[in-house]
Amino acid sequence: MQIEQILYDNAGNKQKNATNILRDKAQFVLIFGAKKLLLNNQIYDELRSLYPKAYLIGGTTAGEIYNNIATENTISATAVYMEKTEVRFSSVFIEKGKCFDAAAELIAKFPVDDLKHVFIISEGININGSKLVEGLINRLPPNVTLSGGLAGDGTHYKETFIIANDYPKQHCLVGIGFYGKNIRFGYASRGGWSPFGIERIITKSKDNILYELDGKPALDLYKAYLGAYAAGLPAAGLYFPLMVRSNDHCRTFIRTIQWVDESQNALIFSGDVPEGYYSKLMRANFDNLIEGARQAAQISLMSLGAGRADLAILVSCVGRKLVLDQLTSEEIDAARSVLKPDTVFTGFYSYGEISSPEKNKICELHNQTMTITLITED
């Protein structure tokens, strides 16, 4: 596998330039960037010229990951050539309220023979990520793994854009499929948040909309817990995510607020919050968040089944970035401490992470996690 990277600064100038030896060989280029830069068609045109035969895929972010550093207001481009692996591309438009159907349509475009893994990037606003993942899994053969993330828009939550081998567009889902016997994948997702307060039952919800906890309006309870932070909703909710678990403890996941509905005293999340499940607020602990990133690297390397990886795609939540602030790069350092120095890092800060928490576990939408996808060829 051959990989090269380019970093564009906040003015759209190349800060760190690739040797550009791949050119026609590159099969795909992962492009993650700030919205104001990504909508600059000149940069897209330049990358298309540099890699004329590659699939260009990516999206807007809440921050970029370029090798060993967390950046913002930049564009990170990572070109990849795999010597023994075929790569296929697919994209679809997501109609409002039809995330499941769009995801199923995307997967239907991939031939299933020898398909090993699909990596996806999705629109991050006004979608139900749980339904998206359900649609993806529903059409994938059971032996094919899945990972990816939802595009971001800083802390604005206004609009996200996807690059699907074309200029950035809204309401889009894009994926690349990897084929053959020589490709290996490792993946994991870990959090590091600490639950606190009273555990409450979700007594009224519909899909990703939470109306009542213990029979009381969810928004009122959430505001009471947040106190002075409540004025900053929905962005303030990133500091206090919700842990959700099933009664039998078989499913546990974290949800962050995407929007609030004052008229119905409801909270709108990026994924489902099922009725009858239990919930508890969470808060940050710096050391635990950084340790979560290290664990994600360790578990993903174990699931890879190889001593090292060529490429690591890190998808971390915008909430982690806000909390860690100046320490943000330390979670990348923690992952790097586990992985070899020659593993190339790329990735972004997202509105949702898609992965199995570890090998042979159910793939789900996560929030507030560090999710790592490792790729290598035999």
TORKOL-4160 file (C-alpha; in steps of 0.2 Angstrom, whole numbers, padded with zeros to 4 digits, m for minus):
378
<pt num="1" X="0000" Y="0000" Z="0000"/>
<pt num="2" X="0006" Y="0017" Z="m0004"/>
<pt num="3" X="0000" Y="0033" Z="0004"/>
<pt num="4" X="0003" Y="0052" Z="0002"/>
<pt num="5" X="m0005" Y="0067" Z="0011"/>
<pt num="6" X="m0008" Y="0085" Z="0008"/>
<pt num="7" X="m0013" Y="0098" Z="0021"/>
<pt num="8" X="m0021" Y="0115" Z="0015"/>
<pt num="9" X="m0020" Y="0129" Z="0028"/>
<pt num="10" X="m0034" Y="0141" Z="0032"/>
<pt num="11" X="m0031" Y="0152" Z="0017"/>
<pt num="12" X="m0032" Y="0137" Z="0005"/>
<pt num="13" X="m0013" Y="0136" Z="0003"/>
<pt num="14" X="m0003" Y="0120" Z="0003"/>
<pt num="15" X="0005" Y="0119" Z="0020"/>
<pt num="16" X="0012" Y="0102" Z="0019"/>
<pt num="17" X="0014" Y="0095" Z="0001"/>
<pt num="18" X="0014" Y="0077" Z="m0005"/>
<pt num="19" X="0028" Y="0071" Z="m0016"/>
<pt num="20" X="0014" Y="0067" Z="m0028"/>
<pt num="21" X="0021" Y="0051" Z="m0035"/>
<pt num="22" X="0004" Y="0042" Z="m0035"/>
<pt num="23" X="m0005" Y="0052" Z="m0048"/>
<pt num="24" X="m0014" Y="0040" Z="m0059"/>
<pt num="25" X="m0011" Y="0026" Z="m0047"/>
<pt num="26" X="m0021" Y="0033" Z="m0033"/>
<pt num="27" X="m0037" Y="0023" Z="m0031"/>
<pt num="28" X="m0046" Y="0035" Z="m0019"/>
<pt num="29" X="m0043" Y="0051" Z="m0009"/>
<pt num="30" X="m0050" Y="0055" Z="0008"/>
<pt num="31" X="m0054" Y="0073" Z="0010"/>
<pt num="32" X="m0059" Y="0081" Z="0026"/>
<pt num="33" X="m0060" Y="0099" Z="0029"/>
<pt num="34" X="m0068" Y="0115" Z="0036"/>
<pt num="35" X="m0084" Y="0120" Z="0027"/>
<pt num="36" X="m0078" Y="0137" Z="0021"/>
<pt num="37" X="m0062" Y="0129" Z="0013"/>
<pt num="38" X="m0071" Y="0113" Z="0006"/>
<pt num="39" X="m0083" Y="0124" Z="m0003"/>
<pt num="40" X="m0069" Y="0131" Z="m0013"/>
<pt num="41" X="m0070" Y="0122" Z="m0029"/>
<pt num="42" X="m0053" Y="0127" Z="m0034"/>
<pt num="43" X="m0046" Y="0115" Z="m0021"/>
<pt num="44" X="m0057" Y="0101" Z="m0027"/>
<pt num="45" X="m0051" Y="0105" Z="m0045"/>
<pt num="46" X="m0033" Y="0104" Z="m0039"/>
<pt num="47" X="m0035" Y="0087" Z="m0031"/>
<pt num="48" X="m0044" Y="0081" Z="m0046"/>
<pt num="49" X="m0030" Y="0086" Z="m0057"/>
<pt num="50" X="m0017" Y="0078" Z="m0045"/>
<pt num="51" X="m0026" Y="0062" Z="m0044"/>
<pt num="52" X="m0036" Y="0060" Z="m0061"/>
<pt num="53" X="m0041" Y="0042" Z="m0059"/>
<pt num="54" X="m0045" Y="0042" Z="m0040"/>
<pt num="55" X="m0062" Y="0042" Z="m0031"/>
<pt num="56" X="m0063" Y="0058" Z="m0021"/>
<pt num="57" X="m0073" Y="0056" Z="m0006"/>
<pt num="58" X="m0075" Y="0066" Z="0010"/>
<pt num="59" X="m0085" Y="0079" Z="0020"/>
<pt num="60" X="m0085" Y="0094" Z="0031"/>
<pt num="61" X="m0080" Y="0092" Z="0048"/>
<pt num="62" X="m0079" Y="0099" Z="0066"/>
<pt num="63" X="m0060" Y="0098" Z="0065"/>
<pt num="64" X="m0047" Y="0088" Z="0055"/>
<pt num="65" X="m0034" Y="0075" Z="0059"/>
<pt num="66" X="m0018" Y="0075" Z="0049"/>
<pt num="67" X="m0005" Y="0062" Z="0054"/>
<pt num="68" X="m0001" Y="0066" Z="0072"/>
<pt num="69" X="m0010" Y="0082" Z="0075"/>
<pt num="70" X="m0028" Y="0089" Z="0077"/>
<pt num="71" X="m0031" Y="0104" Z="0066"/>
<pt num="72" X="m0045" Y="0115" Z="0062"/>
<pt num="73" X="m0049" Y="0127" Z="0047"/>
<pt num="74" X="m0039" Y="0116" Z="0036"/>
<pt num="75" X="m0041" Y="0103" Z="0023"/>
<pt num="76" X="m0033" Y="0086" Z="0024"/>
<pt num="77" X="m0031" Y="0075" Z="0009"/>
<pt num="78" X="m0025" Y="0057" Z="0009"/>
<pt num="79" X="m0022" Y="0048" Z="m0007"/>
<pt num="80" X="m0021" Y="0029" Z="m0007"/>
<pt num="81" X="m0015" Y="0016" Z="m0019"/>
<pt num="82" X="m0018" Y="m0003" Z="m0014"/>
<pt num="83" X="m0007" Y="m0015" Z="m0024"/>
<pt num="84" X="m0018" Y="m0030" Z="m0021"/>
<pt num="85" X="m0035" Y="m0023" Z="m0018"/>
<pt num="86" X="m0049" Y="m0018" Z="m0029"/>
<pt num="87" X="m0059" Y="m0002" Z="m0023"/>
<pt num="88" X="m0077" Y="0002" Z="m0028"/>
<pt num="89" X="m0087" Y="0018" Z="m0026"/>
<pt num="90" X="m0105" Y="0022" Z="m0023"/>
<pt num="91" X="m0116" Y="0037" Z="m0018"/>
<pt num="92" X="m0134" Y="0041" Z="m0015"/>
<pt num="93" X="m0145" Y="0056" Z="m0011"/>
<pt num="94" X="m0154" Y="0055" Z="0006"/>
<pt num="95" X="m0172" Y="0060" Z="0005"/>
<pt num="96" X="m0179" Y="0068" Z="0021"/>
<pt num="97" X="m0185" Y="0054" Z="0033"/>
<pt num="98" X="m0178" Y="0040" Z="0022"/>
<pt num="99" X="m0161" Y="0037" Z="0029"/>
<pt num="100" X="m0164" Y="0018" Z="0030"/>
<pt num="101" X="m0169" Y="0017" Z="0011"/>
<pt num="102" X="m0154" Y="0028" Z="0006"/>
<pt num="103" X="m0142" Y="0017" Z="0015"/>
<pt num="104" X="m0149" Y="0001" Z="0008"/>
<pt num="105" X="m0149" Y="0009" Z="m0009"/>
<pt num="106" X="m0130" Y="0013" Z="m0007"/>
<pt num="107" X="m0125" Y="m0005" Z="m0002"/>
<pt num="108" X="m0136" Y="m0012" Z="m0016"/>
<pt num="109" X="m0124" Y="m0003" Z="m0028"/>
<pt num="110" X="m0109" Y="m0014" Z="m0022"/>
<pt num="111" X="m0106" Y="m0031" Z="m0030"/>
<pt num="112" X="m0105" Y="m0043" Z="m0015"/>
<pt num="113" X="m0092" Y="m0056" Z="m0021"/>
<pt num="114" X="m0076" Y="m0054" Z="m0012"/>
<pt num="115" X="m0082" Y="m0038" Z="m0003"/>
<pt num="116" X="m0073" Y="m0036" Z="0013"/>
<pt num="117" X="m0077" Y="m0019" Z="0021"/>
<pt num="118" X="m0087" Y="m0003" Z="0017"/>
<pt num="119" X="m0081" Y="0014" Z="0023"/>
<pt num="120" X="m0095" Y="0028" Z="0023"/>
<pt num="121" X="m0096" Y="0046" Z="0026"/>
<pt num="122" X="m0114" Y="0054" Z="0028"/>
<pt num="123" X="m0123" Y="0070" Z="0029"/>
<pt num="124" X="m0123" Y="0075" Z="0047"/>
<pt num="125" X="m0138" Y="0086" Z="0049"/>
<pt num="126" X="m0156" Y="0082" Z="0050"/>
<pt num="127" X="m0154" Y="0063" Z="0049"/>
<pt num="128" X="m0156" Y="0048" Z="0060"/>
<pt num="129" X="m0140" Y="0039" Z="0061"/>
<pt num="130" X="m0147" Y="0024" Z="0069"/>
<pt num="131" X="m0159" Y="0021" Z="0054"/>
<pt num="132" X="m0144" Y="0025" Z="0042"/>
<pt num="133" X="m0134" Y="0011" Z="0050"/>
<pt num="134" X="m0148" Y="m0001" Z="0051"/>
<pt num="135" X="m0151" Y="0001" Z="0032"/>
<pt num="136" X="m0132" Y="m0002" Z="0029"/>
<pt num="137" X="m0132" Y="m0018" Z="0039"/>
<pt num="138" X="m0148" Y="m0024" Z="0032"/>
<pt num="139" X="m0141" Y="m0025" Z="0014"/>
<pt num="140" X="m0123" Y="m0030" Z="0019"/>
<pt num="141" X="m0118" Y="m0049" Z="0019"/>
<pt num="142" X="m0115" Y="m0054" Z="0037"/>
<pt num="143" X="m0096" Y="m0057" Z="0034"/>
<pt num="144" X="m0094" Y="m0039" Z="0028"/>
<pt num="145" X="m0088" Y="m0026" Z="0040"/>
<pt num="146" X="m0093" Y="m0007" Z="0041"/>
<pt num="147" X="m0086" Y="0009" Z="0048"/>
<pt num="148" X="m0087" Y="0028" Z="0045"/>
<pt num="149" X="m0094" Y="0044" Z="0052"/>
<pt num="150" X="m0106" Y="0058" Z="0050"/>
<pt num="151" X="m0100" Y="0075" Z="0043"/>
<pt num="152" X="m0098" Y="0090" Z="0054"/>
<pt num="153" X="m0101" Y="0109" Z="0054"/>
<pt num="154" X="m0090" Y="0114" Z="0068"/>
<pt num="155" X="m0102" Y="0118" Z="0083"/>
<pt num="156" X="m0114" Y="0127" Z="0071"/>
<pt num="157" X="m0125" Y="0112" Z="0067"/>
<pt num="158" X="m0132" Y="0122" Z="0052"/>
<pt num="159" X="m0127" Y="0112" Z="0036"/>
<pt num="160" X="m0114" Y="0099" Z="0031"/>
<pt num="161" X="m0108" Y="0094" Z="0014"/>
<pt num="162" X="m0101" Y="0078" Z="0006"/>
<pt num="163" X="m0088" Y="0075" Z="m0007"/>
<pt num="164" X="m0094" Y="0061" Z="m0018"/>
<pt num="165" X="m0082" Y="0061" Z="m0033"/>
<pt num="166" X="m0089" Y="0078" Z="m0037"/>
<pt num="167" X="m0090" Y="0096" Z="m0029"/>
<pt num="168" X="m0097" Y="0096" Z="m0011"/>
<pt num="169" X="m0116" Y="0093" Z="m0010"/>
<pt num="170" X="m0129" Y="0092" Z="0004"/>
<pt num="171" X="m0140" Y="0077" Z="0009"/>
<pt num="172" X="m0128" Y="0064" Z="0002"/>
<pt num="173" X="m0121" Y="0047" Z="0007"/>
<pt num="174" X="m0105" Y="0041" Z="0000"/>
<pt num="175" X="m0095" Y="0024" Z="0002"/>
<pt num="176" X="m0080" Y="0015" Z="m0004"/>
<pt num="177" X="m0080" Y="m0004" Z="m0004"/>
<pt num="178" X="m0064" Y="m0014" Z="m0003"/>
<pt num="179" X="m0062" Y="m0031" Z="m0012"/>
<pt num="180" X="m0050" Y="m0046" Z="m0011"/>
<pt num="181" X="m0041" Y="m0058" Z="0000"/>
<pt num="182" X="m0026" Y="m0048" Z="0004"/>
<pt num="183" X="m0035" Y="m0033" Z="0013"/>
<pt num="184" X="m0036" Y="m0033" Z="0032"/>
<pt num="185" X="m0047" Y="m0022" Z="0043"/>
<pt num="186" X="m0047" Y="m0018" Z="0062"/>
<pt num="187" X="m0059" Y="m0007" Z="0070"/>
<pt num="188" X="m0065" Y="m0001" Z="0088"/>
<pt num="189" X="m0074" Y="0012" Z="0096"/>
<pt num="190" X="m0072" Y="0019" Z="0114"/>
<pt num="191" X="m0078" Y="0033" Z="0124"/>
<pt num="192" X="m0071" Y="0038" Z="0142"/>
<pt num="193" X="m0086" Y="0048" Z="0148"/>
<pt num="194" X="m0092" Y="0046" Z="0166"/>
<pt num="195" X="m0110" Y="0043" Z="0171"/>
<pt num="196" X="m0118" Y="0053" Z="0185"/>
<pt num="197" X="m0135" Y="0057" Z="0193"/>
<pt num="198" X="m0150" Y="0047" Z="0193"/>
<pt num="199" X="m0154" Y="0033" Z="0180"/>
<pt num="200" X="m0171" Y="0037" Z="0172"/>
<pt num="201" X="m0182" Y="0026" Z="0161"/>
<pt num="202" X="m0186" Y="0033" Z="0143"/>
<pt num="203" X="m0205" Y="0033" Z="0145"/>
<pt num="204" X="m0209" Y="0042" Z="0128"/>
<pt num="205" X="m0199" Y="0043" Z="0112"/>
<pt num="206" X="m0200" Y="0041" Z="0094"/>
<pt num="207" X="m0185" Y="0035" Z="0084"/>
<pt num="208" X="m0172" Y="0049" Z="0088"/>
<pt num="209" X="m0184" Y="0061" Z="0097"/>
<pt num="210" X="m0185" Y="0060" Z="0116"/>
<pt num="211" X="m0201" Y="0067" Z="0124"/>
<pt num="212" X="m0201" Y="0060" Z="0142"/>
<pt num="213" X="m0190" Y="0053" Z="0155"/>
<pt num="214" X="m0199" Y="0045" Z="0170"/>
<pt num="215" X="m0215" Y="0052" Z="0163"/>
<pt num="216" X="m0208" Y="0070" Z="0164"/>
<pt num="217" X="m0204" Y="0082" Z="0150"/>
<pt num="218" X="m0186" Y="0077" Z="0144"/>
<pt num="219" X="m0181" Y="0095" Z="0140"/>
<pt num="220" X="m0186" Y="0102" Z="0157"/>
<pt num="221" X="m0176" Y="0088" Z="0166"/>
<pt num="222" X="m0161" Y="0091" Z="0154"/>
<pt num="223" X="m0161" Y="0110" Z="0157"/>
<pt num="224" X="m0162" Y="0107" Z="0176"/>
<pt num="225" X="m0147" Y="0096" Z="0176"/>
<pt num="226" X="m0137" Y="0108" Z="0165"/>
<pt num="227" X="m0141" Y="0124" Z="0175"/>
<pt num="228" X="m0132" Y="0139" Z="0168"/>
<pt num="229" X="m0126" Y="0128" Z="0153"/>
<pt num="230" X="m0144" Y="0126" Z="0147"/>
<pt num="231" X="m0144" Y="0143" Z="0138"/>
<pt num="232" X="m0131" Y="0136" Z="0126"/>
<pt num="233" X="m0142" Y="0121" Z="0120"/>
<pt num="234" X="m0140" Y="0112" Z="0108"/>
<pt num="235" X="m0121" Y="0115" Z="0108"/>
<pt num="236" X="m0120" Y="0114" Z="0127"/>
<pt num="237" X="m0127" Y="0096" Z="0126"/>
<pt num="238" X="m0110" Y="0091" Z="0119"/>
<pt num="239" X="m0103" Y="0093" Z="0136"/>
<pt num="240" X="m0116" Y="0082" Z="0144"/>
<pt num="241" X="m0121" Y="0067" Z="0133"/>
<pt num="242" X="m0134" Y="0054" Z="0137"/>
<pt num="243" X="m0129" Y="0036" Z="0141"/>
<pt num="244" X="m0143" Y="0024" Z="0135"/>
<pt num="245" X="m0144" Y="0005" Z="0139"/>
<pt num="246" X="m0156" Y="m0009" Z="0136"/>
<pt num="247" X="m0164" Y="m0017" Z="0151"/>
<pt num="248" X="m0154" Y="m0033" Z="0149"/>
<pt num="249" X="m0138" Y="m0023" Z="0147"/>
<pt num="250" X="m0134" Y="m0031" Z="0130"/>
<pt num="251" X="m0134" Y="m0014" Z="0121"/>
<pt num="252" X="m0126" Y="0002" Z="0128"/>
<pt num="253" X="m0122" Y="0018" Z="0118"/>
<pt num="254" X="m0120" Y="0036" Z="0120"/>
<pt num="255" X="m0131" Y="0050" Z="0112"/>
<pt num="256" X="m0128" Y="0068" Z="0110"/>
<pt num="257" X="m0142" Y="0082" Z="0106"/>
<pt num="258" X="m0143" Y="0087" Z="0088"/>
<pt num="259" X="m0157" Y="0099" Z="0091"/>
<pt num="260" X="m0171" Y="0104" Z="0104"/>
<pt num="261" X="m0190" Y="0106" Z="0101"/>
<pt num="262" X="m0196" Y="0119" Z="0114"/>
<pt num="263" X="m0214" Y="0118" Z="0108"/>
<pt num="264" X="m0214" Y="0099" Z="0113"/>
<pt num="265" X="m0201" Y="0100" Z="0127"/>
<pt num="266" X="m0192" Y="0087" Z="0117"/>
<pt num="267" X="m0174" Y="0083" Z="0113"/>
<pt num="268" X="m0168" Y="0077" Z="0096"/>
<pt num="269" X="m0153" Y="0066" Z="0095"/>
<pt num="270" X="m0143" Y="0060" Z="0080"/>
<pt num="271" X="m0148" Y="0042" Z="0083"/>
<pt num="272" X="m0162" Y="0032" Z="0091"/>
<pt num="273" X="m0167" Y="0033" Z="0110"/>
<pt num="274" X="m0179" Y="0018" Z="0112"/>
<pt num="275" X="m0193" Y="0018" Z="0124"/>
<pt num="276" X="m0191" Y="0007" Z="0139"/>
<pt num="277" X="m0172" Y="0009" Z="0139"/>
<pt num="278" X="m0163" Y="0017" Z="0153"/>
<pt num="279" X="m0153" Y="0033" Z="0152"/>
<pt num="280" X="m0141" Y="0043" Z="0163"/>
<pt num="281" X="m0131" Y="0059" Z="0160"/>
<pt num="282" X="m0112" Y="0059" Z="0157"/>
<pt num="283" X="m0098" Y="0071" Z="0160"/>
<pt num="284" X="m0080" Y="0072" Z="0154"/>
<pt num="285" X="m0064" Y="0066" Z="0163"/>
<pt num="286" X="m0049" Y="0071" Z="0153"/>
<pt num="287" X="m0038" Y="0056" Z="0157"/>
<pt num="288" X="m0053" Y="0044" Z="0154"/>
<pt num="289" X="m0056" Y="0052" Z="0137"/>
<pt num="290" X="m0038" Y="0050" Z="0132"/>
<pt num="291" X="m0037" Y="0033" Z="0139"/>
<pt num="292" X="m0052" Y="0029" Z="0128"/>
<pt num="293" X="m0043" Y="0034" Z="0112"/>
<pt num="294" X="m0028" Y="0022" Z="0118"/>
<pt num="295" X="m0040" Y="0008" Z="0120"/>
<pt num="296" X="m0048" Y="0010" Z="0103"/>
<pt num="297" X="m0031" Y="0009" Z="0095"/>
<pt num="298" X="m0026" Y="m0006" Z="0105"/>
<pt num="299" X="m0043" Y="m0015" Z="0102"/>
<pt num="300" X="m0043" Y="m0011" Z="0083"/>
<pt num="301" X="m0025" Y="m0017" Z="0082"/>
<pt num="302" X="m0030" Y="m0034" Z="0090"/>
<pt num="303" X="m0045" Y="m0036" Z="0078"/>
<pt num="304" X="m0033" Y="m0032" Z="0063"/>
<pt num="305" X="m0024" Y="m0048" Z="0066"/>
<pt num="306" X="m0007" Y="m0040" Z="0060"/>
<pt num="307" X="0007" Y="m0032" Z="0069"/>
<pt num="308" X="0005" Y="m0015" Z="0061"/>
<pt num="309" X="m0007" Y="m0005" Z="0050"/>
<pt num="310" X="m0003" Y="0005" Z="0034"/>
<pt num="311" X="m0018" Y="0017" Z="0037"/>
<pt num="312" X="m0028" Y="0023" Z="0052"/>
<pt num="313" X="m0044" Y="0032" Z="0049"/>
<pt num="314" X="m0049" Y="0041" Z="0066"/>
<pt num="315" X="m0066" Y="0048" Z="0068"/>
<pt num="316" X="m0069" Y="0057" Z="0084"/>
<pt num="317" X="m0083" Y="0066" Z="0091"/>
<pt num="318" X="m0084" Y="0085" Z="0091"/>
<pt num="319" X="m0089" Y="0084" Z="0109"/>
<pt num="320" X="m0073" Y="0076" Z="0114"/>
<pt num="321" X="m0064" Y="0090" Z="0104"/>
<pt num="322" X="m0073" Y="0104" Z="0114"/>
<pt num="323" X="m0070" Y="0096" Z="0131"/>
<pt num="324" X="m0051" Y="0092" Z="0128"/>
<pt num="325" X="m0048" Y="0109" Z="0119"/>
<pt num="326" X="m0030" Y="0112" Z="0120"/>
<pt num="327" X="m0027" Y="0094" Z="0125"/>
<pt num="328" X="m0036" Y="0087" Z="0109"/>
<pt num="329" X="m0020" Y="0081" Z="0101"/>
<pt num="330" X="m0016" Y="0070" Z="0116"/>
<pt num="331" X="m0030" Y="0058" Z="0111"/>
<pt num="332" X="m0021" Y="0056" Z="0094"/>
<pt num="333" X="m0005" Y="0054" Z="0103"/>
<pt num="334" X="m0013" Y="0041" Z="0114"/>
<pt num="335" X="m0018" Y="0031" Z="0098"/>
<pt num="336" X="m0001" Y="0034" Z="0091"/>
<pt num="337" X="0008" Y="0026" Z="0106"/>
<pt num="338" X="m0001" Y="0010" Z="0102"/>
<pt num="339" X="0001" Y="0010" Z="0083"/>
<pt num="340" X="0018" Y="0010" Z="0074"/>
<pt num="341" X="0026" Y="0027" Z="0069"/>
<pt num="342" X="0025" Y="0022" Z="0050"/>
<pt num="343" X="0006" Y="0020" Z="0051"/>
<pt num="344" X="m0002" Y="0035" Z="0042"/>
<pt num="345" X="m0016" Y="0044" Z="0052"/>
<pt num="346" X="m0030" Y="0053" Z="0044"/>
<pt num="347" X="m0048" Y="0057" Z="0050"/>
<pt num="348" X="m0060" Y="0070" Z="0056"/>
<pt num="349" X="m0071" Y="0076" Z="0071"/>
<pt num="350" X="m0088" Y="0071" Z="0067"/>
<pt num="351" X="m0107" Y="0072" Z="0072"/>
<pt num="352" X="m0107" Y="0053" Z="0074"/>
<pt num="353" X="m0096" Y="0038" Z="0073"/>
<pt num="354" X="m0100" Y="0022" Z="0064"/>
<pt num="355" X="m0092" Y="0006" Z="0069"/>
<pt num="356" X="m0093" Y="m0010" Z="0080"/>
<pt num="357" X="m0086" Y="m0007" Z="0097"/>
<pt num="358" X="m0074" Y="m0022" Z="0094"/>
<pt num="359" X="m0073" Y="m0037" Z="0083"/>
<pt num="360" X="m0089" Y="m0048" Z="0081"/>
<pt num="361" X="m0100" Y="m0035" Z="0090"/>
<pt num="362" X="m0115" Y="m0026" Z="0082"/>
<pt num="363" X="m0111" Y="m0011" Z="0072"/>
<pt num="364" X="m0120" Y="0005" Z="0078"/>
<pt num="365" X="m0120" Y="0024" Z="0077"/>
<pt num="366" X="m0110" Y="0031" Z="0092"/>
<pt num="367" X="m0108" Y="0048" Z="0099"/>
<pt num="368" X="m0094" Y="0055" Z="0110"/>
<pt num="369" X="m0082" Y="0041" Z="0105"/>
<pt num="370" X="m0065" Y="0039" Z="0096"/>
<pt num="371" X="m0068" Y="0026" Z="0082"/>
<pt num="372" X="m0053" Y="0019" Z="0073"/>
<pt num="373" X="m0052" Y="0010" Z="0057"/>
<pt num="374" X="m0036" Y="0001" Z="0053"/>
<pt num="375" X="m0031" Y="m0005" Z="0035"/>
<pt num="376" X="m0017" Y="m0015" Z="0029"/>
<pt num="377" X="m0013" Y="m0027" Z="0015"/>
<pt num="378" X="m0005" Y="m0044" Z="0017"/>
